[in-house]
């Protein structure tokens, strides 16, 4: 069964160039024309009924249709929504892997963190992930290795840029509290970048919010 062509250069196209490759890796020569490709939409940190989730899914499926992928015809999509709950995220990851899909599309660091320990064979394409190398998802950006591939939204150095923008908005700021979850490796990278930039920006004290007085 030939895979639909991919045109254009927007975000959905870039994802599905990787998805197309992942399908080929996953299915090899065993795929029959009678069986549709299967893919799993992200384990989403958003509520299923939330407007952002609805908008993302609508855009995703619209672009799929434009590229020749029709849900129920040549692609089957399983959806899971964790609403930001870590236990639900881990459970959803296990459920998706148990379905033995051709690939999983994962949204954000917590979803990939939950998926990585439970499969080394199902191709995973992620988006909206920060510092994938530091988080241990890929070996390096040029050659990810393993079963996980990506494009990502933030470089760790942007943490310093955020502090720079803050100083432009409020030049008199000297003490900064950083609210973040230290269990997420990308957050730690952002904080360290901001910490490194603090002295050159005239910030005397920067630290996690629980250290601020």
C-alpha positions in Angstrom: 0.0 0.0 0.0 1.7 3.2 -1.1 2.0 5.9 1.5 0.4 9.3 0.6 2.8 12.0 -0.6 3.7 14.8 1.8 3.6 18.3 0.5 4.3 21.7 2.1 6.6 22.6 4.9 4.5 23.3 8.0 4.5 21.6 11.4 2.1 18.8 10.4 4.2 18.0 7.3 7.4 17.8 9.3 5.8 15.4 11.8 4.4 13.2 9.1 7.7 13.0 7.2 9.0 11.3 10.4 5.7 9.4 10.7 6.0 8.1 7.2 9.6 6.9 7.9 8.5 5.3 11.2 5.7 3.4 9.4 8.1 2.0 6.9 10.5 0.9 9.7 7.7 -0.6 11.7 5.8 -2.4 9.0 8.6 -3.8 6.8 7.2 -6.1 4.2 4.5 -7.6 6.3 1.8 -4.9 5.7 -1.2 -5.9 3.7 -3.4 -3.5 1.8 -6.4 -4.6 3.8 -5.1 -3.4 7.1 -5.0 0.4 7.8 -2.0 2.0 9.4 -2.4 2.7 13.1 -1.1 5.7 15.0 -1.7 7.0 18.5 -2.3 10.6 19.1 -0.4 12.2 22.0 -0.9 11.3 25.7 -2.1 14.9 26.2 -1.6 17.0 29.3 -4.7 18.9 28.4 -8.3 18.0 29.2 -10.1 16.1 26.5 -12.8 18.8 26.5 -10.4 21.7 26.6 -10.4 24.1 23.6 -6.7 23.8 23.0 -6.9 20.0 22.7 -9.9 20.3 20.3 -8.0 22.8 18.2 -4.9 20.7 18.0 -6.8 17.5 17.1 -8.9 19.4 14.5 -5.8 20.8 12.8 -4.0 17.4 13.0 -6.8 15.5 11.4 -7.4 18.2 8.8 -3.8 18.1 7.7 -3.9 14.3 7.6 -6.8 14.5 5.2 -4.9 16.9 3.0 -2.0 14.5 2.9 -4.2 11.6 2.0 -4.6 10.0 5.4 -8.2 9.4 6.3 -9.2 8.1 9.7 -11.1 4.9 9.4 -9.9 4.3 5.8 -6.1 4.1 5.8 -5.2 5.1 9.3 -6.6 4.2 12.7 -6.0 6.6 15.6 -6.3 5.8 19.3 -6.6 8.7 21.6 -5.5 9.0 25.2 -5.8 12.1 27.5 -4.1 12.2 30.9 -5.1 15.8 31.9 -1.7 16.3 33.5 -2.1 13.4 36.0 1.2 11.5 36.2 -0.4 8.2 37.1 -2.9 8.5 34.2 0.0 9.4 31.9 1.9 6.2 32.8 -1.3 4.1 32.5 -2.0 5.6 29.1 1.5 4.9 27.9 1.2 1.2 28.9 -2.2 1.0 27.2 -0.9 2.5 23.9 2.1 0.3 23.8 -0.1 -2.8 24.4 -2.1 -1.9 21.3 1.1 -2.6 19.2 0.6 0.5 17.0 2.8 1.3 14.0 3.8 4.5 15.8 3.0 6.8 18.7 2.8 10.5 18.5 3.7 12.0 21.9 3.1 15.5 23.2 5.4 17.1 25.7 8.1 15.8 28.1 5.9 13.8 30.6 4.3 11.7 27.8 7.7 10.8 26.4 9.1 10.1 29.9 6.2 7.7 30.4 6.6 6.0 27.1 10.3 5.5 27.0 10.6 2.8 29.7 7.7 0.7 28.3 8.8 0.3 24.7 12.1 0.2 22.8 10.5 -1.0 19.5 7.4 1.1 18.8 8.4 4.2 16.9 7.7 7.4 18.9 7.5 10.8 17.3 7.3 13.6 19.8 6.5 17.3 19.6 6.6 20.2 22.1 9.5 18.6 24.0 12.2 20.6 25.7 15.8 19.5 25.9 15.4 15.9 24.5 19.1 15.2 24.8 19.3 16.3 28.4 16.1 14.5 29.2 17.6 11.3 27.9 15.1 10.8 25.1 17.6 10.9 22.2 21.4 10.5 21.9 21.8 13.7 20.0 19.6 15.9 17.7 21.4 14.9 14.4 21.3 11.1 15.2 18.5 10.4 17.7 19.1 6.6 17.8 16.7 4.1 19.2 13.0 4.2 18.5 12.4 7.9 19.4 12.6 10.8 16.9 11.5 14.3 17.1 11.4 18.0 16.5 11.4 20.1 19.6 10.4 23.6 20.6 13.0 24.9 23.0 16.8 24.9 23.4 18.0 25.0 27.0 19.7 28.3 26.4 16.3 30.0 26.0 16.2 30.1 29.8 18.7 32.9 29.7 16.7 34.7 27.0 13.6 34.6 29.3 15.6 36.3 32.0 16.9 38.8 29.5 13.3 39.7 28.4 12.3 40.0 32.0 15.0 42.6 32.6 13.9 44.5 29.5 10.4 44.7 30.8 11.5 45.5 34.4 15.1 46.8 34.5 15.1 47.2 38.2 14.6 43.5 39.0 17.4 42.1 41.1 15.8 39.0 42.6 14.0 36.4 40.6 12.0 33.3 41.7 11.7 30.5 39.2 8.6 28.3 39.5 9.2 24.9 37.9 9.1 21.1 38.4 12.7 20.0 39.1 11.7 16.4 38.3 11.6 17.4 34.6 15.2 17.5 33.3 14.4 20.2 30.7 13.2 22.5 33.5 16.5 22.1 35.3 18.3 22.9 32.1 16.3 26.1 31.6 16.9 27.1 35.2 20.7 26.6 34.9 20.8 28.7 31.7 18.9 31.5 33.5 21.3 31.2 36.4 24.3 31.4 34.2 23.0 34.5 32.5 21.9 36.2 35.8 25.2 38.0 36.7 25.7 39.6 33.3 22.1 40.9 33.5 22.5 42.4 36.9 20.4 39.8 38.8 21.9 39.2 42.2 19.7 36.4 43.3 17.9 33.7 41.3 16.5 30.5 42.6 13.6 28.0 42.8 10.6 29.6 44.4 10.9 27.4 47.6 14.3 29.0 48.2 13.0 32.6 47.9 12.2 34.6 51.0 
